[in-house]
Structure formats: C-alpha cells, structure tokens
Amino acid sequence: MAQLDISHCSPTIPKAPEPIKPIMGPTGPDGKQFPVAYRGDEVWIPAVINFDSEYEYVYIEGSFNYERNEANPNELRVFSKSGFWLPVKDKSSGRMKFGEAEYQYSADPRIQIRNDHWAFGQKSCVEFVLDTESRDAKLDFVIGAVPYFNVADSPLECILTIKISGVKFGQKGVPPQLINKYEIKYSLDDNMMNSSNEAVLQIFNDFEAFNLKGDGNSIHPKQLCTQSALKSELSRFKENVKIAYIGADTTENICSLIRILESENSLSSKIERLTIYLTEDWDQLLIQRFPDLEIEYNNQNGLINLEKCVLPEDGTLPKNIHPADITIATYVAPWAISGDNENQYAELLQNLMSSKDSTLISVDPMSPNHIVRSQVSDFNLPDFYKGKLNLKNKKHRFNNPSAEAEIWSNKEVSS
C-alpha cells in the first residue's frame, strides 16, 4: 500500500490579506455591491507519503470538487487551487524510453518524479516512479492551497480531496487503481490574523531551495523549465554571454539557476555577466523584511560575475542597464501586467533586447488556472510580447502540464 500522513486535516484559516479583495456580487438597485466569496490565505500543510515495494507508479491527485453551472451559479469555490511542493535534484536523472524526463527526489534515489505529471492549479497532481527496492521508502512534501469560500455558506468550508492511486510492478498498461482517499477541510475564520511569508520561506529553506552552491533542490516545475530553456539557449554561444534575470521574488528560482551554472563548467565558462533586476516595490521589500533572501554571492570565489540592479518604484529605469544576450522572466505576469508596471517592463525589455540576436526566455503558467499563489485574472503576456514589442516566438520543448517556456526574439526564430 501507499499511505499518506497529513499533519493537519482540518485547518482554520483567515481571509487573504490586503490588497486581495473578495469577489463581489452584482450591483443592486441601490448601487451597492456585496461580497459573494472570500479568498482564503495561503495554507501550507506538511505531509509524508509512505511507499512499499508493491507499486512501480504512484499518483497523488488533488481537487476541489465543486461545479459552477446554471443550476448552481453562486458556487465560487471552483476558484480554489492547490499544488504539491517537494524537493528534487536540479538535474534530470534521465528520460524514460517513451516518456518524459524524471527528476530524483532529493532524499532518496529510489524515488523519481515525472516532469510531465507534476501539475498545479484547480487540479493538481504528481507522479512517482519507484524501483524494486522501494519498500519502506517515504517522501516528505507540502500541500499548498488557496481555498475560496462562499459567503452564503454556513459554516464557511472548502474541501480538498486527495486521491492516491498506483500501478503495480508487472502491470504496465493497466490504468492506475485507487489506493487511498483523503480530505482536507479548510474553515474560514473572519477574525483570524494573517500569517507572514516566514512559514513558507522556512519550508523552502528546509528543502534546500536557497542554496547557491553544491547540493540544492528545485521545488516547482517552473524552475526545471527555466533551467532547461537556459541550457538550450546557451548552446548557441561559445563565450561572453550576458544574461539578465528579471524579478527575484522569493529567490528560489534564481538560486537554482546559479546552482546549475556553477555545477557545469561548460555553462559557467560561457558567461560574462549575470545581472539580476530587482523590483523596488516587491523584491526589495521582501529582502528588507526577510534579509536572508539577499543573494550573497562572492564574485571572487564564484564562477559567475553577478550584478544586481534595482528597478525604481516610480516606473522609471536606472541608467546602468546593459544589453543582454539572454533575458529570463519566470512567472512575472502578476507584476509585469499590473497597472503602470507594464510600461516599465516594456522599456526594460527594449533596452535589454537592443541587439538583434537577443532572446527572451519567458516561463509562465499555462493559464491563470495553473498558478496557485498569485492572483492573475487576465493572462495576456504573449499578446503583450507580440503586440507591444513586436517579438517573434517559438516554443521550448518542456512537457509539463502547468509551466511552459517560450523563446522570444526580435527576428523570426526556427521552431
């Protein structure tokens, strides 16, 4: 059997903090609107899955089983999302003969994670591939969720259903059979204080996501997607490559890129400079609040020449922007298309991509339904790149159901 130990199955949570607003109902005859649904705060629940040697493939699926239709138009818990965060080695451990890349679970080489079955959003999943010696193997991960609550419900509850299914050794081709089923019931307390980001950052730190050298782990497929696209683009160059990275956020993504570059001399030897562009109104505020997020990279002892540049909150650009051969933007939509930021982002890219051979690696969720932690209702970055910047694109092959990468260029690029 494969069993799941969940640390907390009935958490009580507060509403999401400002500036996140509730979903408002229609305007009444008096011109007033009232909330019809509240978004809950992020919830992070540690869990452990225990394996035995009976199964070769084990699947975990998470879903909020609500339906909004003509008969039930006020069911807004359909906007609830979840995902499974877990530590895997940055480098792929190989590719199945007729499948996708696998990544080793950091604490046990007997457990591999399938890249093409690791999804986040309204429906989440992850698939594990086990070897024949997997008896007593276990895997630690966290269940992250953002539930929604209908204001009219009493009590205010939202249920995440988690199913574990599997395929036994010697039964390839047989559909996965249900092994166990669990529920997490989230309850909303309107008077409860919000937690800080400290808890999730500590979880990421325990997963060694912030390491800059040596062993460290990726915890989300967007990181693996970014690494894969960067390696592909670096193959076009021999030396003197200038890279720009936009938006450090909680830094786990840029940390994994630095680790990958540091670990392979064939990559780091090509790089002349890596510049991280930090937003003053988000990245810098996070670093001020959590100083340990500061990327302390020693250029003298490291293999990369690292620079930092702050993008002012007033929407202007700093003077020290250097053109880049490769620019990387991973999950920047919540900032890039928000209010006045769009113009600053456009001008920044125009400066960075002033060379005709410059490329932009844009890693984004497949749709707003596949991003858990940020609130994005209108996802139009591809239209923005095409319409406002007149960039041409090609898809980077990385088969994941939640994250995808596109390579954007000033000229036509071959697929």
Secondary structure, 3 states (H helix, E strand, C coil): CCEEEECCCCCEECECCCCCCCEECCCCCCCCCCEEEEEECCEEEEEEEECCCCEEEEEEEEECCCCCECCECCCCHHHCEEEEECCEECCCCEECCCCCEEEEECCCCCEEEEEEEEECECEEEEEEEECCCCCCCEEEEEEEEECEEECCCCCCEEEEEEEEEEEECCCCCCCCEEEEEEEEEEEECCCCCCCCCHHHHHHHHHCCCCCCCCCCEECCHHHHHHHHHHHHHHCCCCCCEEEEEECCCCCHHHHHHHHHHHHCHHHHCCEEEEEEEEECCCHHHHHHHCHHHCCCCCCCCCCCCEEEEEECCCCCCCCCCCCCCEEEEECCHHHHCCCCHHHHHHHHHHHHCCCCCCEEEEEEECCHHHCCCCCCCCCCHHHHHHHCCCCEEEEECCCCCCEEEEEEECCCCCC
